[in-house]
Amino acid sequence: MFEIRTALATREGTAADNADAARVYHLADGTVGAAVIDGIGHGPHTSATAPLLAEVAARISARRGPLGGLLTAAELIADKGADGSEADAVAVAARAIPGDDITVINWTGDARAYGWDGRRLELYTDDHTVGKQLRANGVALEIAREHDNWLRTSLARATIGTVYTAGIRDHLVILTTDGVHDQIPADLLTRLVRDHEDAPDTLAAALVAAAQDDPDGYRDDATTVIIRR
């Protein structure tokens, strides 16, 4: 039977508060549910609501799978609320079951899941952005790049049709917000995973610490969950 070890870390960016959140939940039989939430913007509800979304998504993912986890979390923010400014987010969730060699992933938006097999780091998710869609349809890179922050889906609007699924057989799974994968060079991301694959806590801390400011001095909130069999 596989042993499942987990770790998570989050680091506030240069904005006023941390709109990211992550949670891991372990069932009595060793099944793991995990979720990473990246709140959109820094509205009055976002930093307060993101941990709730992560907790619900992780717990339901462990019991009912990550599709159910994300759709349940989505119900918490499906209505805009009395003041019309309820939080929204993008998210990725996972379930790992002892004895099963596939970690199931569901996601919506541009939160990501990577797998590491000891030799290569592979991205298993596609960003649900207008920029990604434009590139897939042959639009020039310089034009598509300007639309990378335009989301096509979000958690508040999530349906079965907009929450995508992947299965990862790799022994190490990394869930990230864009404050990690957009602000760490790809070669450095791979090197950190290779150097710390046997120490999930160290890897999680290293990933969020490695996120760098952009040329304008902005650094996004950075959050990750590590799942290792």
Secondary structure, 3 states (H helix, E strand, C coil): CCCCEEEEEEECCCCCCCCEEEEEEECCCCCEEEEEEEECCCCCCHHHHHHHHHHHHHHHHHHHCHHHHHHHHHHHCCCCCCCCCCCCEEEEEEEECCCCCCEEEEEECCCEEEEECCCCEEECCCCCEHHHHHHHCCCCHHHHHCCCCCECCCHHHCCCCCCEEEEECCCEEEEECHHHHCCCCHHHHHHHHHHHCCCHHHHHHHHHHHCCCCCCCCCCCEEEEEEEC
